[in-house]
């Protein structure tokens, strides 16, 4: 639910714990107009720091893609604070 409130989900596989979003803007978390994609892997039945692996990718104007660790940390905090 937390991820889908940030970006639309394109893949959610309950068995593997994999959640992947579509590319989109996340103006409520980031102040720029870049496009972001979020990949989440939940490794256990409990959502906590050790079971949660989040990767956030930012697509720049020239279509280069980089990891965005600042936004990644913000999203991880949102998820953990709501559980």
C-alpha positions as CSV (number, residue, x, y, z in Angstrom):
1,X,0.0,0.0,0.0
2,X,2.8,2.5,0.8
3,X,4.6,1.9,-2.5
4,X,1.4,2.2,-4.5
5,X,0.7,5.6,-2.9
6,X,4.1,6.8,-4.2
7,X,4.1,5.3,-7.8
8,X,1.8,2.8,-9.7
9,X,2.9,-0.8,-9.2
10,X,3.7,-2.8,-12.4
11,X,4.7,-6.1,-10.7
12,X,3.8,-7.4,-7.3
13,X,4.7,-11.0,-6.6
14,X,3.7,-12.2,-3.2
15,X,5.7,-15.4,-3.3
16,X,9.0,-13.8,-4.1
17,X,8.3,-10.6,-2.2
18,X,9.1,-8.5,-5.3
19,X,7.4,-5.2,-6.0
20,X,8.4,-3.0,-9.0
21,X,6.8,0.3,-9.9
22,X,6.3,2.0,-13.2
23,X,8.4,5.1,-14.0
24,X,6.9,8.3,-12.6
25,X,7.3,11.6,-10.8
26,X,7.3,11.5,-7.0
27,X,6.9,15.2,-6.2
28,X,5.8,14.5,-2.6
29,X,9.3,13.1,-1.9
30,X,11.6,14.7,-4.4
31,X,11.6,18.3,-5.5
32,X,12.8,17.7,-9.1
33,X,11.0,16.7,-12.2
34,X,13.0,13.5,-12.8
35,X,11.3,10.2,-13.3
36,X,11.7,7.5,-10.7
37,X,11.3,3.7,-10.5
38,X,11.2,1.7,-7.2
39,X,12.2,-1.9,-6.8
40,X,11.4,-3.5,-3.4
41,X,12.2,-7.0,-2.2
42,X,10.6,-8.2,1.1
43,X,12.7,-11.1,2.3
44,X,10.6,-12.3,5.2
45,X,7.2,-12.3,6.6
46,X,7.9,-9.3,8.8
47,X,8.6,-5.9,7.3
48,X,11.6,-4.5,9.1
49,X,15.0,-3.1,8.3
50,X,16.7,-6.4,7.7
51,X,14.0,-7.9,5.5
52,X,13.5,-4.9,3.3
53,X,15.7,-4.2,0.2
54,X,14.8,-1.0,-1.7
55,X,16.4,0.3,-4.8
56,X,15.4,3.7,-6.3
57,X,16.4,4.7,-9.8
58,X,16.2,8.2,-11.3
59,X,16.0,8.8,-15.0
60,X,17.7,12.1,-15.9
61,X,16.7,14.4,-18.8
62,X,19.3,12.8,-21.0
63,X,17.8,9.3,-20.2
64,X,20.8,8.3,-18.1
65,X,19.7,6.2,-15.1
66,X,21.3,6.5,-11.7
67,X,20.5,5.2,-8.2
68,X,19.1,7.9,-5.9
69,X,20.1,7.0,-2.3
70,X,18.5,10.1,-0.7
71,X,15.1,9.3,-2.1
72,X,15.7,5.6,-1.4
73,X,16.2,6.4,2.3
74,X,13.1,8.5,2.4
75,X,11.0,5.8,0.9
76,X,12.4,3.2,3.3
77,X,11.6,5.4,6.2
78,X,8.0,5.9,5.0
79,X,7.5,2.1,4.7
80,X,9.1,1.3,8.1
81,X,7.2,4.1,9.9
82,X,3.9,2.8,8.7
83,X,4.4,-0.8,10.1
